[in-house]
Amino acid sequence: MFSQTKQERIIVLETENALLHLKLAKNQGIIGKISGEEANDSFDYYKQQKCHGSVRSVIIQLHEAIQKLKQEVKNLRLSALTFSRDVQHQSKTYLGQILAAVQRLQMHNEAMQTFQTRAFELEQSVHEVNERYQKEKQRRKVLHNSLIELRGNIRVHCRIRPLLPFDAPPGESDLKDRQRKIPENVVCEADDETVFVKCNRPGHALINKTFQYERVYSASDSQVTVFADVAPLLTSLLDGYNVCIMAYGQTGSGKTHTMLGPQSESNFTFSMEDEQDLGIIPRASEEVFRLLSEKPLGSRWVEVSVVEVYNNEVFDLLAKDSYGRMSGVKRDIITNKEGKSDIPLLTHEPVEDAVEFLELVNKGLQLRVKHPTLVHAHSSRSHLVITLTVTTKADSEDNLATPWAGDRLSPKMCRKHFLTSPCSVKDDKPSLPSRASSPTLFFNESTEKLKRMRTKLQLVDLAGSECAGMSGVTGSVLRETSFINRSLSALADVLGAISEQRSHVPYRNSKLTHLLQDSIGGDAKLLVVLCVSPSQKYITESLQTLGFGSRARQVQRGHAKKRNQPALSKSK
């Protein structure tokens, strides 16, 4: 029994021991967990301590930076106060200066107003003086022209062309080099009546010369400006005076450009594309027909002839061969019974307007002789003479509708009603004028004689004088140069003989002077347009041209005669 009790006691104790072990294990687990948590808390505390140290260091640095910034702000505040005081001081100073400047400006404005008033008064005075000067100048020109009319002097105009690349010294291949080495103008316009020349020739002393003419054109003057001074002569044409306009100068000086305008390089005819560049000849034709349009129908007849003098021979450039093609037929020149120069069988083509006239001129120009030289790529080798013959009937109310008895008219004239009466008919066929002669004018004895007036406008483009050495011509072209120079020399001799009033004037020394005899020494109003280069390279030729013009101005031919007699002509 006792042993059983022990056994039970042992079991109970073992059970209690097991329970105690379990509690011990449980408490040990709790202690281990608490120890782990304490370790974690220690690590976190270490980390927090380390972080607090870093923050403390940063705070210390920030504090130092803040202190530094505070010091800088303090310094800046002191600087700003100093700057503000300086600005205020300077502002006061500048304000005083500005006030002083304003006062001076007011004084200056008052003085300027005084000066402006004085300048306006002076300007008005200058304007009045200039107006008086222009009136006196115009009056002097009118008196001068009247004197020229009374003396029969030759009008001389001078045109100076622009500098061109070929005016540069020879041997320059590069265009920029040539343009850079083009010399200054040695021939220039001093005023609208004076040419100034710087004579700086090798072997000669430097001498400046001036030449006086009726009109001088600078390189900037246009074709319109040149023609404006020519147009009044065309009015004289319809008033009954013969008129001759010729261009004189060396090769390449701009004669053909002045007379015709720009030319086509393919056939050497002048171009009608740019009206601003048209020369004297096309402008003159338009002006003549414009003036004629103011006259009644049936009161005018217009013809044109185109002649060239080549190698001292006269060629009719409107003459046609057996095939009807213009071929340039050689003609003779004679002096008729009236002492006038005449070309038998010369072709006179009737024209109705400027367009027909210019078409014929262009056809004639295609036959004109041209050869290239070192001076000019399209040098004219002949003298061109274009003659526009105008026959007008006297203005009379009784004659406006009266036919010209016995006139022989072309079908073209009838078709365009140039006359108000029908064409004269013989054997049921219209009587036509010869294509190679002027229309014959008849007056029936039973009809009152009707006054008609025939005047001529001669437009002359002379070939250019040239030096054979400079132009580089040889062979047949050299021969052409010789004839050109001789004919121009003969022209100068004729003018010299007229100016010296010699008993004999050598018109027949050249076909050119023989052809122009009526214009040079007759009763025509003659205008010579001198064309010169401004380059030092051609100073000798320019002086020769200007000298020719000066001598031409001295020629006194007597008062120009008005063609108021009936226009009777022989059938040719």
Steps between C-alpha positions, in 0.01 A plus 500: 500500500787722589678421186193578299478829669862569414440401151210737474709770668778440256258524208359818637844645547609394157189657361569820689863483384389465142272793542780700659726408207237615263462829688878531508523445126222746447664758721837439332329565161351817637839603641666424161237704322547785745879476456456523118276796535751663733775437240285656230424792724873544565572496123224750436631713781847487346364600168304781654805621683704494178224684313476756776876558466471560125202733548686687767797544260272626224324734739834637608601558133166664424536719801842608384367567147211699642735705705713563193196599295386732775840665486484532122148641516621750751787596269260525207267720695790729579604501131143572391476788738830636369388449136167665571673801649735515197208470255310775672808720488565422133131547415510845646817572302358360172171678555690824524689417183177406318338825602803689376493298174129573455567867542781483244274299264229762529757764416619289206141449381444873510824549306398220256165663439681821429737318263209316332319826446816646354563187292142512368547860404829412331338203327224721372760745381703223333182364341414841362857547376492150347171575327646821361812308399296230323294766322814684396660171397195408294495848352869470419435164333217650297722790396785258430274282284374810322860600436571151369194527275613836365858388446403155378737342748512128549349383826740274686405272787743273682422167665747328734447126522557300822828325574496143368716193584692523170616850601748333740865461397559204263629167628263467794332161474300499820180702491539617861856614427380692195221665693734585788757654266253710298630855545295795612309710250736740326214636287202611706207741506578826680144623442232456234699712254863428591731199458801479733805301384803402709771491234752263652667358191843332507770747407271798551452735792184461707254751356131518571279612213136601470274491195173686463202359307127560479434195719713248686372163622665303779532121514186482715276688253249273328395470137181685596703796624707509181196491274321772697748752356466355149120504480463878433694457175232259377240771543717716274488217244125537468534879509690480171868458596734222399656333804811288536609318817833319499707314759877550491772330705757225520422131473332370813396841631126430482393658169284213380352456847411869505349496151333156500510352850597147610575264214447129454830310478358254248406739217612842635150645480382715787271347759152640568452303824607772744342829395705692756822412311379594152728747323439819306399336170204289627389779734524759222287287267231461765504873572480595129202274439338628818532855370374392159194337659389848606473597134190410293495185289618547144741776593831307533716243330796337677790310343814343638838418348791321666853554367844396619833647395749211504857537375401834343220338301127559540273198541120500490400260779131492400561410136381155395655249265319306229364260762344780703756476780676803646861473391666840541554641150785739425383848396662814363466840658472813286436872534180603322424824320388664821840429655359236735647154550288223354513121460330387178289182529518511880221290651236702687252275680166653605414442864181563688612482862802461724469120502545476122786747517683301768444172315670645192784643709555161663511330161758753385705453816533129427699594188722754677867400508633411847825341613639430848806691622692511826313817590146387411361152437237629252674797344306672219724528194279740305317829540123449523267770365126453552286762326135560583337718233174667596281664238212701643223702343447855623226524761200663330130450555448516124756228438430257785267286290647584160694217332855556383435520130714267296667330800605141446430300815586152618216253570615500863441874521155464349417212730588705809330814366802724523310722257133573528457466123526178295820400323555638157417234244638458153380223269292358788819443706637701791811694415778383736822670601833342420642301794841649424405864493293766674138548379472755222281797580304661220273801485233534235510832322125527540522449879619759745851418612496336843788575728685201630807494717767232496741477791762242589612355830844344469610272784871419473694239696860566401759224514746549782846644457765264633871441531611190310753411768241508777222326306734225379349483151683358199431423136166608358383633836808724514401631157153574637659691788700708253185595305310581820774727633541672164128569468485642853806709423323627188200590718730703727656669195155599372405654834833680511447643151149618589610657828783683321254603224724371224384538143530126442364239740637150421173307525604258224814385676285228655172332415393562860538878481351501149195312630462730801578819306147642534495435874851622583521808284143546389189627668435209739493518877794281598557334837824313569501264800856441616552162668811461716651249738589617853803268519864608511566224246321697225593854607661582164191392304269681744696825463484466121121454517453794737722716281290407196188607687656833599594572139151399384344756737696778330350430158265778391285396206238771507137482609329168428250531217142389521382268226181682406519453123295244306672162518576430135730212415616324192411144428798280564 
